[in-house]
Amino acid sequence: MQEQKGREAMISTQIIVNCIEELKQITRVELAVFGVDGSLVASTFEDDLISENLIKGFADSPADSQVIGKDHLLRVMDEGDLLYILVARGESDEAYLVGRIAVSQMQQLIIAYKERFDRNNFFQNLLMDNLLLVDVYNRAKKLHIEVSVPRVVLIIETGVEKDNTVAELLRGMFSAQSGDFITAVDESTVILIKSLGENEGYPEIEKTARTIVDMINTEAMLNVRVAYGTIVEELKDVSKSYKEAMMALDVGKIFYVEKRVNAYGSLGIGRLIYQLPVNLCRIFIDEIFGENDPGDFDEEIVSTVNKFFENNLNVSETSRQLFIHRNTLVYRVEKLQKSTGLDVRTFDDALTFKIAMMVYNYMKYLDGGNI
């Protein structure tokens, strides 16, 4: 019974409603679908529904079909299991024929949805390293998934839980026919397993990631983040690309907040800091800042220094972009020097301060925003 319920859940009520309503519009035959317990699932009948007891009685009988008055009762099966009872209303053989067509269409939909569910289950377990190597190849063959195809995993962080909008938009962009697959392992991210063509590489992946950001921003008004791992040649290595994409997503949120797309292959010093032991990070922060808390630094000074770094320690260009006098910039830099002992006008001190602030942000992230 539990297995049967799981199968029923794969084909939604709305799909069944659409199916029988379209058939009614074409054939003018009234149709209704019931569960095996007699409960109504969907109907085009305006009145006089067949009784629950009659549905249950037919479900318990060995007959493939049954006629009760004007109603033709037929079974909707899946691999020998009874899933639904379909009722076609009409006095002629035409109603029975339409009923058979409806049953066939529903059974094909069930197969399609079950295959999609099986693939979803397979890819989720593949991403989480829950499959033995032999199971990967055996199940891939059964599900008609090519093994030796270049693939990359892209993670789209929506920031919105229990919202299928992003997943549906992505399914409109990437299809299973092209070898792409969309799934999820939590409620706030969507995962795209992208198959690559012969001449596709990282420039094309970067372009795809930026297209996803722009499209979702336009269509769903969501400012998503996208991260991707490295290209893998074998299906068994997809989990590796997934783990890399997860790291790229985390590192991007910590160190490169302004970037909406992050690639595992270009994380820079952020990757190094992310992999440092926590106790070593704390020692480093204490060594550089002592009793000073970087979170207490004047926001104006920190933004000035960041702009100073962006302009390769060029005082004139930085003051021009900030619309401040050169002496004002020097004053702010010297004020920071008094509190930290670091003169960011020199390369060594600038590098030390930059790394120290990145480590501080990492520790803040680990501690949930508080150090």
C-alpha positions as CSV (number, residue, x, y, z in Angstrom):
1,M,0.0,0.0,0.0
2,Q,2.8,2.4,0.8
3,E,4.5,1.7,-2.5
4,Q,1.1,2.4,-4.3
5,K,0.7,5.7,-2.6
6,G,4.2,6.7,-3.6
7,R,3.4,5.9,-7.2
8,E,0.1,7.8,-7.1
9,A,2.0,10.9,-5.8
10,M,4.1,11.0,-8.9
11,I,1.3,12.1,-11.2
12,S,-0.4,15.2,-9.8
13,T,-4.2,15.7,-9.6
14,Q,-3.8,18.8,-11.9
15,I,-2.2,16.6,-14.6
16,I,-5.2,14.2,-14.4
17,V,-7.7,17.1,-14.5
18,N,-6.0,18.5,-17.6
19,C,-5.9,15.1,-19.2
20,I,-9.6,14.3,-18.9
21,E,-10.8,17.8,-19.6
22,E,-8.9,17.9,-22.9
23,L,-10.3,14.5,-23.9
24,K,-13.8,15.7,-23.0
25,Q,-13.4,18.8,-25.2
26,I,-12.3,16.6,-28.1
27,T,-14.8,13.7,-27.7
28,R,-17.7,15.2,-25.7
29,V,-17.5,12.2,-23.4
30,E,-17.8,12.8,-19.7
31,L,-14.9,11.3,-17.7
32,A,-14.1,10.9,-14.0
33,V,-11.1,9.4,-12.1
34,F,-11.4,7.8,-8.7
35,G,-8.9,6.3,-6.2
36,V,-9.1,2.7,-5.4
37,D,-10.8,3.6,-2.1
38,G,-13.6,5.3,-4.0
39,S,-12.5,8.9,-3.4
40,L,-12.9,11.3,-6.3
41,V,-9.7,12.5,-7.9
42,A,-11.0,14.5,-10.9
43,S,-14.2,14.7,-12.9
44,T,-15.9,16.4,-15.8
45,F,-19.4,15.2,-14.6
46,E,-21.8,18.0,-13.7
47,D,-23.9,15.7,-11.4
48,D,-24.8,12.2,-10.6
49,L,-21.4,10.8,-9.6
50,I,-21.2,7.1,-9.4
51,S,-21.3,5.9,-5.8
52,E,-18.2,5.2,-3.7
53,N,-19.4,1.6,-2.9
54,L,-19.7,0.8,-6.7
55,I,-16.1,2.0,-7.2
56,K,-14.8,-0.1,-4.3
57,G,-16.8,-3.1,-5.6
58,F,-15.3,-2.8,-9.0
59,A,-11.8,-2.3,-7.5
60,D,-12.1,-5.6,-5.6
61,S,-13.4,-7.5,-8.6
62,P,-11.2,-9.4,-11.1
63,A,-13.0,-7.7,-14.1
64,D,-11.0,-5.5,-16.4
65,S,-14.0,-3.4,-17.1
66,Q,-17.6,-3.1,-16.1
67,V,-20.8,-1.3,-17.3
68,I,-23.2,0.2,-14.8
69,G,-26.0,2.0,-16.6
70,K,-24.3,4.6,-18.8
71,D,-21.0,4.4,-17.0
72,H,-18.1,2.3,-18.3
73,L,-15.6,1.5,-15.4
74,L,-12.0,0.7,-16.4
75,R,-8.8,0.1,-14.5
76,V,-5.7,2.3,-14.7
77,M,-2.8,-0.1,-13.9
78,D,1.0,0.2,-13.4
79,E,3.1,-3.0,-13.4
80,G,0.2,-5.0,-12.2
81,D,-0.9,-2.6,-9.5
82,L,-4.3,-0.9,-9.6
83,L,-3.8,2.9,-9.3
84,Y,-7.1,4.5,-10.4
85,I,-10.6,3.7,-11.6
86,L,-11.6,5.6,-14.7
87,V,-15.3,6.1,-15.5
88,A,-16.5,7.1,-19.1
89,R,-20.1,8.1,-19.3
90,G,-22.1,7.3,-22.5
91,E,-24.6,4.8,-23.9
92,S,-22.6,3.9,-27.1
93,D,-19.4,2.0,-27.6
94,E,-17.7,5.4,-28.3
95,A,-17.7,6.2,-24.6
96,Y,-16.0,2.9,-23.9
97,L,-13.4,3.6,-26.6
98,V,-12.7,7.1,-25.2
99,G,-12.4,5.5,-21.8
100,R,-9.7,3.1,-23.1
101,I,-7.9,6.0,-24.7
102,A,-8.0,7.9,-21.4
103,V,-6.7,4.9,-19.6
104,S,-3.8,4.5,-22.1
105,Q,-2.9,8.2,-21.8
106,M,-2.9,8.1,-18.0
107,Q,-0.8,5.0,-17.9
108,Q,1.8,6.6,-20.3
109,L,1.8,9.7,-18.0
110,I,2.4,7.5,-15.0
111,I,5.4,5.8,-16.7
112,A,6.9,9.1,-17.7
113,Y,6.5,10.6,-14.2
114,K,7.8,7.4,-12.6
115,E,10.9,7.5,-14.9
116,R,11.4,11.2,-13.9
117,F,11.1,10.3,-10.2
118,D,13.5,7.4,-10.6
119,R,16.1,9.7,-12.4
120,N,15.6,12.3,-9.7
121,N,16.2,9.7,-7.0
122,F,19.3,8.4,-8.9
123,F,20.9,11.8,-9.3
124,Q,20.2,12.8,-5.7
125,N,21.9,9.7,-4.4
126,L,24.7,10.2,-6.9
127,L,25.4,13.7,-5.7
128,M,25.4,12.6,-2.1
129,D,27.8,9.6,-2.8
130,N,25.1,7.2,-1.6
131,L,25.7,4.7,-4.5
132,L,28.3,2.0,-5.0
133,L,30.2,2.2,-8.2
134,V,28.5,-0.9,-9.6
135,D,25.1,0.6,-8.8
136,V,26.0,3.8,-10.6
137,Y,26.6,2.0,-13.9
138,N,23.7,-0.5,-13.5
139,R,21.1,2.1,-12.7
140,A,22.4,4.5,-15.3
141,K,22.0,1.8,-18.0
142,K,18.5,1.1,-16.8
143,L,17.5,4.8,-16.8
144,H,19.2,5.3,-20.3
145,I,21.7,7.8,-18.9
146,E,25.0,8.0,-20.7
147,V,28.0,7.4,-18.6
148,S,31.0,8.9,-20.5
149,V,29.8,12.4,-21.1
150,P,31.5,15.6,-19.9
151,R,29.3,17.2,-17.2
152,V,29.5,20.0,-14.7
153,V,27.3,20.7,-11.7
154,L,25.8,24.2,-11.2
155,I,24.2,25.2,-7.9
156,I,21.5,27.9,-7.9
157,E,20.9,29.3,-4.5
158,T,17.4,30.9,-4.5
159,G,17.1,32.1,-0.9
160,V,13.5,31.1,-1.1
161,E,12.3,27.8,0.5
162,K,9.6,25.6,-0.9
163,D,9.3,27.6,-4.1
164,N,9.4,25.6,-7.4
165,T,9.5,28.7,-9.6
166,V,13.3,28.6,-10.2
167,A,13.2,24.8,-10.9
168,E,10.4,25.3,-13.4
169,L,12.2,28.2,-15.2
170,L,15.3,26.1,-15.4
171,R,13.4,23.1,-16.9
172,G,12.3,25.5,-19.6
173,M,15.9,26.3,-20.4
174,F,17.5,22.9,-20.0
175,S,15.9,19.6,-21.1
176,A,16.6,15.9,-20.4
177,Q,16.7,15.4,-24.1
178,S,19.9,17.4,-24.2
179,G,21.4,15.3,-21.3
180,D,20.7,18.0,-18.7
181,F,19.0,17.2,-15.4
182,I,17.6,19.4,-12.6
183,T,17.1,18.3,-9.1
184,A,17.5,19.5,-5.5
185,V,18.9,18.2,-2.2
186,D,17.5,21.0,0.0
187,E,14.8,23.6,0.0
188,S,16.7,26.7,-0.9
189,T,18.9,25.5,-3.8
190,V,18.3,24.0,-7.2
191,I,21.0,21.8,-8.9
192,L,21.6,21.7,-12.6
193,I,23.7,18.8,-13.9
194,K,24.8,20.1,-17.2
195,S,26.0,17.9,-20.1
196,L,28.6,19.6,-22.3
197,G,29.2,19.4,-26.0
198,E,32.5,18.6,-27.7
199,N,33.6,22.2,-27.9
200,E,32.1,23.5,-24.6
201,G,34.3,24.5,-21.7
202,Y,34.6,26.9,-18.9
203,P,33.8,30.0,-20.9
204,E,30.5,28.5,-22.0
205,I,29.7,27.4,-18.5
206,E,30.4,30.9,-17.2
207,K,28.1,32.3,-19.8
208,T,25.4,29.8,-18.9
209,A,25.7,30.7,-15.2
210,R,25.3,34.4,-16.0
211,T,22.4,33.8,-18.3
212,I,20.7,31.9,-15.4
213,V,21.2,34.8,-13.0
214,D,19.8,37.3,-15.5
215,M,16.9,35.1,-16.6
216,I,15.7,34.4,-13.0
217,N,16.2,38.0,-12.0
218,T,14.0,39.1,-14.9
219,E,11.4,36.3,-14.8
220,A,11.1,35.6,-11.0
221,M,12.5,38.9,-9.6
222,L,15.0,36.8,-7.5
223,N,18.6,37.8,-7.1
224,V,20.1,34.3,-7.1
225,R,23.7,33.1,-6.7
226,V,25.2,30.5,-9.0
227,A,28.3,28.4,-8.3
228,Y,29.8,25.6,-10.4
229,G,32.5,23.0,-10.0
230,T,35.0,21.5,-12.5
231,I,34.2,19.5,-15.6
232,V,34.1,15.7,-15.0
233,E,34.3,13.2,-17.8
234,E,32.5,10.2,-16.0
235,L,29.1,10.0,-14.4
236,K,30.6,8.5,-11.2
237,D,32.6,11.8,-10.7
238,V,29.5,14.1,-10.7
239,S,29.5,14.2,-6.9
240,K,33.1,15.7,-7.1
241,S,31.8,18.6,-9.2
242,Y,28.9,19.0,-6.8
243,K,31.2,19.3,-3.8
244,E,33.3,21.8,-5.6
245,A,30.3,23.8,-6.5
246,M,29.1,23.8,-2.9
247,M,32.6,25.1,-1.8
248,A,32.4,27.8,-4.5
249,L,29.0,28.8,-3.2
250,D,30.2,29.1,0.4
251,V,33.4,30.9,-0.5
252,G,31.5,33.3,-2.7
253,K,29.1,34.2,0.1
254,I,31.9,34.8,2.6
255,F,34.6,36.6,0.5
256,Y,33.0,37.7,-2.7
257,V,29.6,39.0,-1.7
258,E,29.3,41.3,-4.7
259,K,29.7,38.5,-7.2
260,R,26.6,36.5,-8.3
261,V,28.6,33.8,-10.1
262,N,31.5,31.9,-8.5
263,A,33.6,29.1,-10.1
264,Y,35.5,26.6,-8.1
265,G,38.5,27.1,-10.4
266,S,38.8,30.8,-9.7
267,L,38.3,31.2,-5.9
268,G,41.7,32.6,-5.3
269,I,42.9,33.2,-1.8
270,G,39.3,32.7,-0.5
271,R,39.7,28.9,-1.1
272,L,42.9,28.8,1.0
273,I,41.3,30.6,3.9
274,Y,38.2,28.5,3.7
275,Q,40.3,25.4,4.3
276,L,42.3,26.7,7.2
277,P,41.8,25.2,10.7
278,V,39.6,27.4,12.9
279,N,42.1,27.7,15.7
280,L,44.8,28.9,13.3
281,C,42.4,31.6,12.0
282,R,41.8,32.8,15.6
283,I,45.5,33.0,16.3
284,F,46.1,35.0,13.1
285,I,43.3,37.5,13.9
286,D,44.6,38.0,17.5
287,E,48.1,38.5,16.1
288,I,47.1,41.2,13.6
289,F,44.3,43.0,15.5
290,G,45.1,42.3,19.1
291,E,42.2,43.6,21.3
292,N,40.7,45.5,18.4
293,D,37.5,44.1,16.8
294,P,37.5,44.6,13.1
295,G,33.7,44.8,13.3
296,D,34.1,48.1,15.2
297,F,36.2,49.8,12.5
298,D,34.7,52.9,11.0
299,E,32.6,51.8,8.0
300,E,33.8,54.8,6.0
301,I,37.4,53.9,6.6
302,V,36.9,50.3,5.6
303,S,35.1,51.1,2.4
304,T,37.8,53.7,1.6
305,V,40.5,51.0,2.1
306,N,38.7,48.5,0.0
307,K,38.4,51.0,-2.8
308,F,42.1,51.8,-2.3
309,F,42.9,48.1,-2.9
310,E,40.7,48.0,-6.0
311,N,42.8,50.7,-7.4
312,N,46.1,49.0,-6.7
313,L,47.1,51.3,-3.8
314,N,46.8,54.4,-6.1
315,V,46.0,57.4,-3.9
316,S,45.1,59.8,-6.7
317,E,42.7,57.4,-8.5
318,T,41.1,56.3,-5.3
319,S,40.4,59.8,-4.1
320,R,39.0,60.7,-7.6
321,Q,36.6,57.8,-7.6
322,L,35.5,58.6,-4.0
323,F,35.1,62.3,-4.8
324,I,37.3,63.2,-1.8
325,H,40.5,65.2,-1.5
326,R,43.8,63.4,-1.5
327,N,44.6,64.6,2.0
328,T,41.3,63.2,3.2
329,L,42.2,59.8,1.9
330,V,45.6,59.9,3.5
331,Y,44.0,60.9,6.8
332,R,41.7,57.9,6.8
333,V,44.6,55.6,5.9
334,E,46.6,57.0,8.8
335,K,43.7,56.7,11.2
336,L,43.5,53.0,10.4
337,Q,47.3,52.7,10.9
338,K,47.0,54.2,14.4
339,S,44.5,51.5,15.4
340,T,46.1,48.5,13.7
341,G,49.8,49.4,13.2
342,L,49.3,48.6,9.5
343,D,50.1,51.2,6.8
344,V,48.1,50.0,3.8
345,R,50.0,52.3,1.5
346,T,52.8,49.7,1.6
347,F,52.3,46.4,-0.2
348,D,53.1,44.1,2.7
349,D,50.8,45.8,5.2
350,A,48.1,46.1,2.6
351,L,48.3,42.4,1.9
352,T,48.3,41.6,5.6
353,F,45.3,43.7,6.2
354,K,43.4,42.3,3.2
355,I,44.0,38.7,4.3
356,A,43.2,39.5,7.9
357,M,39.9,41.0,7.0
358,M,39.1,38.0,4.8
359,V,39.9,35.6,7.7
360,Y,37.8,37.8,10.1
361,N,34.8,37.5,7.7
362,Y,35.3,33.8,7.5
363,M,35.3,33.4,11.3
364,K,32.2,35.7,11.4
365,Y,30.5,33.4,8.9
366,L,31.4,30.3,10.9
367,D,30.1,31.8,14.1
368,G,26.8,32.9,12.6
369,G,27.7,36.6,12.3
370,N,29.3,36.9,15.7
371,I,32.8,36.4,16.8
